[in-house]
Amino acid sequence: MMSFSDFTTILPLVVLTAWACVLLLVDLLIPRNRKGITALFSALGLALTLGLTIAQLGRQGSGFNDMVVLDGFSVFVNALLLVSGLLGVALAYGYVKRMGLERGEYYTLLLFSVAGMMLMAQAADLIVVFLALELLSIPLYILAAFARPKVESEEAGLKYFLLGAFSAGFVVYGIALVYGATGTTALSGIVAAIPSSSTLMLTIGAALILVGLGFKIAAVPFHMWTPDVYQGAPSAVTAFMAAGAKVAGFSALLRIFATAFPSLGSSMSDVLWALAALTMIVGNLIAISQSDIKRLLAYSSIAHAGYILMAFVPFGNPDVRAVSVAAGLFYLVSYAITNFGAWGVVIALEKAEGRGLALDDYAGLGRKYPALAAAMTIFMLSLIGLPPTLGLVGKFYLFRAVIAGGYVGLAVIGVLTSLISAYYYLRVVVIMYMREGEPTTTSEPYLNMTTAFAALVTVIVSLVPAPLFAWASSAVLKLF
């Protein structure tokens, strides 16, 4: 029987879902040329949910027969997801009107996707993981094709849907094998049944789940959809997708492998090592040849998935497991904030005709719009991992944890690929400051505020990173 305590476990999620449902109906009463009101209501709902999430700090519990949990890890991830949702709304506020996409469903779909991501962070059962995966993915499929009748957007939505459905099949098949080996889909029940289970069937099931979630985080070789979808989807959608989907995917991986498969950590270390190394190498090398800023950031997103995957490699070592996962969470925050800032600059230069996305369109930005160019420089330095940015601190924590776990070779690959990334990131800076041009930008209050906020956080938090890392560490301790 369900009780009130079950719903208090997922109270922020319930509030956000109910808000999205009501907003879907209210939007019918809002005139087509006033859809900005829907955006403001969406931001209000996300802010309210964020407040309820922060209020859950320090609380622990479970609900619905232990299928969902409330702990420090879920609060940390949900707070990051809600901030990502707010930044996503802020980026889209003026963009959708400028691009002729001003339809209220945009913001409702975004809210439903955030709700799915939050459920992913709280899932303690593989069935709930799958439901959350579909809830976060289906709105993103629609949002990717939101710029209809633009062919590139429709193609992006269709590719994302087809490959997303294909990857979901891996997750379902993996869940079936895990259930066949252990007799349960509950994460706590799986770890209890491991000693008497078929190790081969369990390992194959875990590997298939890793493949399915690997698609969501855009890890190589499950990354082929990323460049086309990022390029074809509306830029505001891409910005949200690049951060939110990655955070949700990694939170599910952390929850599943920390709770259900801790004993498989050592046996899967070699696989995770290869995935992380391959993702870093492929993402950074192919990004060098890109001349479109959206495709460049797409391959950048792939490369950073590899860096975050490094946090999983030492998982089989109990001495560094907590520190390694905390470093992964910290790097997720670093990447999400930097990502929104970089896409804010991209959206400022993008024109309704689809122009403003080539790297050459950034020529002269440093002379004509020095503040915008300075912000973009900060984001490029952070993505490389240079001071004084949050990206440097995030990579320091990651490399330290990997070295402590005994994987020096992987850390060397991470450093070398970071040096490779400096070429294409700094190329953007060189074009902005050292080439003549007459770029034109769009100045919108919420867009400017988002870009400035991301730039300030990227620099200021890098100077005092200890509180954020301490919060990530305490969140991780709840998993073990």
N, C-alpha and C positions, 0 to 999 in steps of 0.2 A: 504494500500500500504506500502511495506517495504521501509525504507529509510536508508541512510548511518548511522544515529545515532543508528538504531537498531543493526547493526553489531558492532559498537564501544562498545556497552554494553557488548557484548560477544567476544570482539576482541581476548583476550588470548585463549579462547576456539576455535575460528575459526582458529587461527594460528596453534594450536596444532593438530587439526583435519586434516588440510591441510598438515601439516608436516608429520603426520602419513601416510596419503594416498600416498604422494610422496615417502616416505621412503619404503613403501610396493613395489613400482615399482623399485626403485633404488636397493633394496636388491636383485632383480633378476640378477643384473649385478655383484654382489659381489661374489667371489668364496666361496665355502662352507667352506673352511678352513680359511677364513678371515672374519667371521661374527662378529668379535670384532669391525670391522668398523661400522657395523650397530648399535652396542651398543653405540659407541661414537657419532654417528649422533643422536641417540635417546636422549642421555644426553644433547647434544647441543640444541635440540628442546625444551626439558623441561626447560633448563636454560633460553633460550630466552623467553619462555612463562612466566616463573617466573618473569623475568625483566618487562615484559608488565603488569603483575598482580600487582607488587609493584608500578608501575607507576600510577595505578588506585586508589591509596590511597587517600581518601578524596573526591572521586567522587561519585555521586549518579545518578541513572537514571533507566529507564526501556525500554524494547524493545519488538517488535513483539506483539503489543496490550497488553502490560503489562504481557506477559507470562513468561518473564525472567526479573530479576532485577540486578542492580549493586549497592551494598552498602558496608559498612564496614564489615558486616558479611561475605558476599561472598568473599571479598578480603582476609580476614583472613583465611577462610577455604580453599580457592583455593591455597593460598601460602603454607599452611601446606600440601595439597595434592601433590603439585608439588615437594616440598622437599621430600615427601615420595616416589614419582616417581623416583627422582634422586638417593635416597638411595637404592631403589629397583633395579635400573639398576646397581649401583655399586656392590651390593651383587651378582648379577647374572653374572657379567662380566667374572669372572673366573670359577664360579660354573657350568654354563651350558656346558662349554668345558670339564671340568673335569668329568662331569657326562654323557658325550656323548650326550648332548642335544643342541648342537650348531646349531640352526636354526634361521635365521633372523626374522622369524615371531614372535618369543618370544617377542622381543622388540616392534614390531608394535602393537601386542595385548596389551601389557602393556600401550602403549600410548593411544590406544582407550579406555581402561578401565579408565585411568586417566581423559580423556575427559568426559566420562560419569559421573564420580564423580564430576567434576567441574560443569557440567550442573545441577546436583542434588543440589549443593550449591546455584545456581542462579535461580532455578525453582520457579516461582510464580503462577503456575497453576498445578493442580493435573495431568493433561494429560502429561505435561512436566516432572513431577516427575516420572511418570511411564516409559516414554521414556528413561529418564536418568538411571533409575533403570535397564532397560534391556541393555542399552549400556555399563554400567559398569559391569554387571553380565556375559553376554555372553562371552567376552574375558576371564574372570576368569574361567568359566567352561572349556574352552579349555586349559588354562594354567595349571589347576589342573591335567589334563590328559596328560600333555606335555611329560611326561617321558615314553610314550609308547615304547616298548610293556611291560613295567613293569605293572604287574597286579594291584598292589596297587594304582598306579597313575591312571590307567584307571577306577578302581573302585571309586576312589575319585572324578574324573570328572563326572562320571555318577550319583553318589549320590548327588553331588552338583547341577547338572543340574535338576534332577528330583524333589528334594526338593525345589530348587530355583523356578522352574516353578510352583510348588504347592503353594508356598508362594506368588508368583506374582498374582495368582488367588484371594487371599484374598485382595490384594491391589486394583485390578480392581473392585471387588465386593464392596469394601468399597467406592471407587470413585463413583460407580454407585448409591449407597445409598445416598451419600452426594449430588450428583447432583439431585437426586430425591427429596431431602428435601429442597434444596436451589435454584435449577434451574441454577446453574453455577458451573464451576470447578475452577474458578479464586479464589485464596486465599483471595484477598481483597473483592471480591463479596460474598464469603461465610460468612465472618464475618458481612457484612452489611445485609445479608438476614436472619441471625440467629433469630432475634426477631420474625419474622413471619413464622418460619420454624417448622417442626415437630421435637421436641427435641429427641424423641425416635429414629427415623430413623437416625438423624444426629449423635447421640451418638453411635449407632451400626456401622455406617459407619466409624466414627473416630476410633472405637475399632478395626475394621477389618484392617484399614490402619496401626494401631499400631502393629497388629499381623504380617502383611507382612514385615514391616520394622524391627520388632523384630527378624525375621529370619536373616536379613542381619547383625544385630549387635550381633547375637548369644546370645540373652537373653533367660533365662529359662522360659517356657518349649519349646522354639523354637530352642534349641541348639544342638539337637541330631546329626546333620550332622558334627559339628565342629571337634571333635576328629579324626574321620576317615579321613575327608578331609585334615586336617592339617598334619596328619601322612602320608597319601599316596601321597599328592602333593609334587613336588620338593620343597626343603626347601626355595629357593629364592622366589618362588611363595607364599608359606605360609607366609613368612615375610611380603611381600607386601600386601597380602590379609588381614592379621591380623590387619594391621594399616589402609590401605586405605579404605577398605570396611567399617570398623567401623567408621572412620571419616565421610565418605559420608552418611552412615545410620543415624548417630546422627545429622548431619547437616540438613538432610531432616526432621527428627522429630522436631528439634528446629524450623525450618522455618514454618512447617505446623501448629504446635500447638501454636506457638507464634503469627502467622499472622491470621490463619483461625479459630482456636478453643480456643481463650483465655478464653471464658466464660465457657468452659468445664473443665478448669483446676481444679476447686474445686471438681467437680463430679467425675473426674478420678484420684484424688490424692490417693485414697485407692487402686485402681488397680495398679497404678505405684509404690506405696509403697510395695505392695506384690511382684510385678515383680522384683524390685530392691533387696529386701531382699532375695527372693528365688534364684535369680541369684548369689548373693554373697555367699550364704550358699552352694548351690549345687556345684558351680564351685570350691570353696576352699576345700570342704570336699572330693570330688572325686579326686582332684589333689593329695591328700596325698598318694593314693595307686598306683600312676603311677611310672613306672620304665623306661619309654621311655621319653626322653627330649622333643620330639615333642608333645606327648600327654600331658605331664605336662604343656607345654606352651599353649596348646589348652585350657585346663581347666582354666589356668591362664587368658587367653583372655576372657573366659566366665565370670569369677569372676569380671574382671575389667569392663566388660559391666554393671554389677550390680552397681559398684561404680559410673560410669558415669550416670546411670539412676537415681541415687539419686538427681541429679541436676534438674530433672523434677518434683519431688514430691512437692516442695514448690511453684510450678508454679501458683497455685490458689491464692497465697498471693502477691498482687501487691508490697508490701513493700520490699520483698526480691527476687522478680522474677528476676530482672536484675543481681543481685549479684550471684544468684544461677546458672543461665545459663552461666555467665562469668566463674564461677568456673568449670563448665562442659567443656567449651572450653579449659580452662587452663589444665585440666586433660587430655584432648584428646592429647594435645601437649606433655605432660609428658609421656603418655603411648606410643605414636607413636615413640618418640625418643628412649625410653628405649627398646621398642620392637625390633627395628632394630638393636640395639646394641647386645641384647641377641641372636638374630638369626644370627648375624655376627659371634659370638663365636661358635654357633652350626654348621654353615657351615664350619668353619675352622677345626672342628674335624671330620666332616662327610666324609666318604670314598665312593668311587664309587660303592663298593659292598653293600652299605647300612649299613655298620658298622659305629661305632662312635656315635650312637644315644642313647645308653643305658647310664643311669646315672653312672654306674660303669666305663664307658670309660673315665670319667673325673678324675679318680683317678690319683694322681701324677701331675696334671696340674700345681698346685701352685709351685712345685719344678722345673719342667722342663721348663715351659713357664710362668714365674711369671707375665709378663705384661698382657697376655691374661687372666690369672686367676684373676688378680686385676680388669680388666675391667668387667669380669663376676660377680665378687663380687659387684661391683658398681650397675650393672643392677639388681641383686637379691635384694639388699638393697632398690633400688628405687621401685621395684614392691611391696615390703613389705610396704614401706612408712617410712623408717628410714633415719636419717641424715648421711652424708650431700648430699642428693639427691633431684632431682626434684619431685620424687614421694611423699616425705614427705610434700612438699609445696602444691602439688596438693590435697592431702587428707585433709590437714589442711583447705584449702579454701572450699572444698566440705562439710566437717563435720560442719564447721562454718556456712555455708549457711543453711544446713539442720536443725541445732539447732535453728538458728534465725527464721526459718519458723515454729518452734514448733514441729518438728518431732525428739524429743530426742531419742525415742526408735529405730528409724532407724539408727541414728548416733551410738548408742551403738552396734547395729548389725554390722555396718561397722567396728567399732574398734575391736570387737571380731573376726570377720572373718579375719581381718588383722593379728591378733595374730595367728590364725590358719594357715594362709598362711606362716607365718614365719617358720613353721616346714618344709615345703617342699622346700621353697626357700633356707633356710639355710642348708638344707641337701645337696644341690649342692655344697655350699661353704665348708662344712665339708668334702665331698668326694674329692674335689680338693686339700685341704690342709692337710688332716689328714689320707688319705689312700695312700698306696704305689701303684704305677702303672707306666706304660710306654706309655703315650698317644702320638700319633703322630698328628701333625697339618699340614695344608696347609697354606703356607705364600704367599699371593697375595697382591700386592700393594693397589688395590682399596678396597679389603676386609679389610685389616688392617686399611686403612684410614677411612673407614666407622665406624668400631668398635671404633677407637680412637676418632673420631668426636663425636659419640654418648656418649661415656664416659665423655668427656670433657664438653659437653653441659649439661649432666645430673647433673654434680657437679657444674659447674660455674654458670649456670642460677639459681640453687637453692640458691645461695648466694645473687643474685640480682634479685629476681623474679618480683619486682614491675613493671618494664617496660612491661614485657609480659602480666601481669595481667591487666595493664592499657589498653593495646591494645585490649585484649579480652573484657574488659568492654565497651570500646568505640564501638567495633564491635557489641556487644549485644544491645546497646542502639538504634542502627538503626532498630532493629526488632520491637520495641514497638512504 
